[in-house]
Amino acid sequence: MDGAPAFSVIVPTFGRPAFLREALESVLAQTNPDFECIVVDDASPEPVELPVDDPRFRLLRHTANRGPAAARNTGLAAARGHAVAFLDDDDLFGPQRLEDAVVPLTSSPITVCAAWTIGTDRVNQPNVAGNTADMILDVTPPSICQTIVVRAVCPPFDELYIASEDTEWWLRASRVGDVAPTQRPACGRRVHDGPRILHGAPARLSSNLQLLEEYADYFATHRRARSYRWIRVGWLARDTGDRWLMLRAIRRALTADRSARTWARAARLLSGRR
């Protein structure tokens, strides 16, 4: 009734014009046309020009590169939609991404869809449903691009996290209400070796350690989540060449949870088998 769109799609971008074009074309192809799309140029080396000509799309710019948390917050501050959807500039939406979210959002403030890996037949179904507050970090939470949330209850992203900002966001977002999953693969995740400005393995390692410290009380009472996070630290330590930290992380993981699952994860980490 106020003329606001049903959805605000927020797309942070930095220096990937070819990927951005594909991402925005996937938004343009939505079967539910009741959306606005806010592209946030996080100070790309060459200023972004919108590659689509449609009044539902608008462009905001940062004067300095501030990272994905700040870019998404800029989009959130400008959003007018009833619900917000997030799309990274190197990922894609399936044509029914927004349409599939309409019914779940009538009963839950958050919905997540299945995702496929672009260029493959691999599909990952949502691994969360219902009240997720006590298990959201027991596994890797859904990609932010799989997630649509009612704007009125959507937490902002913590800009102190250079990386892993989506993991920290999920820890707070899981407390706003139940999660309703949808089974149709409606988000395409791209695996590539392109640049990850401010977001490489060292930054992700630092941010995971930051998460463990900031939410120490949570991890003290959620042993599976603590174990899983230390395994994650171990992989990042391995990727950055810090074997001592990798071994320390394995020990911390096994101290938190000595289940067969944790031993198997530790064995894969030691062998390098992902």
Secondary structure, 3 states (H helix, E strand, C coil): CCCCCCEEEEEEECCCHHHHHHHHHHHHCCCCCCEEEEEEECCCCCCCCCCCCCCCEEEEECCCCCCHHHHHHHHHHHCCCCEEEECCCCCEECCCHHHHHCCHHHCCCEEEEEEEECCCCCEECCCCCECCCCCCCCCCCCCHHHEEEEHHHCCCCCCCCCCCHHHHHHHHHCCCCCEEEEEEEEEEECCCCCCCCCCCHHHHHHHHHHHHHHCHHHHHHCHHHHHHHHHHHHHHHHHCCCHHHHHHHHHHHHHHCCCHHHHHHHHHHHHCCC
